Amino acid sequence: MTHLQDVHNKPTQIPADLVDKLEQLALVDFRTKQGLDCLEKAIRFADQLHVVDTSGFEPMDSVLEDRALYLREDAVKEGDCAEELLQLSKNTVEEYFVAPPGNIPLPKREERAALLKHSEF
């Protein structure tokens, strides 16, 4: 068995506080077995990067760094309308738009533990 296969088949342990944080960042519900399976699959896929030998390679700034990238002229044609734009938002704080809180209700960790206790996971 190769090292890559070891990484691919290795069970992934995901702490509850990390699941909480990922749910808040991704706005994805990981309370179900299907959601947790999807998260574990993504982590196993990303873990494959640990077995790639990148010694001798400099990090890239862009995948297009071998091309000449030209900037367009940046001429302001209209502006000075921040107040008008901020009025379009449902929620602002100190002249900043506030993003919506998310599209799923996030349960408390205790509630999730009770749900997972009765699942196959």
Secondary structure as GFF3:
##gff-version 3
##sequence-region A 1 121
A	DSSP	alpha_helix	3	9	.	.	.	ID=ss1
A	DSSP	alpha_helix	16	26	.	.	.	ID=ss2
A	DSSP	alpha_helix	33	47	.	.	.	ID=ss3
A	DSSP	three_ten_helix	48	51	.	.	.	ID=ss4
A	DSSP	alpha_helix	82	86	.	.	.	ID=ss5
A	DSSP	beta_strand	92	93	.	.	.	ID=ss6
A	DSSP	beta_strand	96	97	.	.	.	ID=ss7
A	DSSP	alpha_helix	109	117	.	.	.	ID=ss8
###
